[in-house]
Amino acid sequence: MGKEKRFETISTQRPGDEVLRRRREAKRRLRMAPNIPGVFKFVKVIVTQTPFLPMFSTLIVLWLLVSAGFYFAEHNNPEISSYGQALWWTMAAIETMGTPYKPVTTAGEVIGGIWAIFGVMLFWGMIIASVTTYFARRREGTVKQIISTVTYNMEQLENLSSQELEVLKDTAVRLIDTELIKHKEQSLQ
């Protein structure tokens, strides 16, 4: 492959500059099965880099404790005759799908009401916090890649010629000046 096929010329800002961009071949294929490695990678990131696991653990422990309290408060209720039914009732309360069983004691109503509010907040908060953290970390990763690239290039300064160093200096100054102008314009608005 020649230079013409692998690279395309980009318009320059200064006369005499030559800027080339490598063409990327489009990957087109029909996927017949789900991307299983991608799913595992996604789950690994969610479990290790977001608050999902600690919040989920807290939700499970509170669910079991509140269910026990609800069961003991409603032990005379014929509709809640087992701990399993109390577990089901408290799960239905945090999922906001409702339940036909109504607590008959004041303690059951108080426990059920408090759980309905805090359980919903914890359940949906866990999901929202995990998704937000997931996307924030992905963006943060891009910034870290840029910083590591600049750091690597700065370590290679002694290998550059005088002309390359001048080009690098001019480019860096031009980029920084452009960003400073943007920041000043945003602060004035």
Protein Blocks (a to p, Z undefined) as FASTA:
>chain_A
ZZklmpccdddfbehiacddddddddddddfbdcfklmmmmmmmmmmmmcklmmmmmmmm
mmmmmmmmmmmmmmmpmklmbfklmmmmmmmmmnonopabdcfbfklmmmmmmmmmmmmm
mmmmmmmmmmmmmmmmmmmmmmmmmmmmmmmmmmmmmmpcfklmmmmmmmmmmmmmmmmm
mmmmmmmZZ
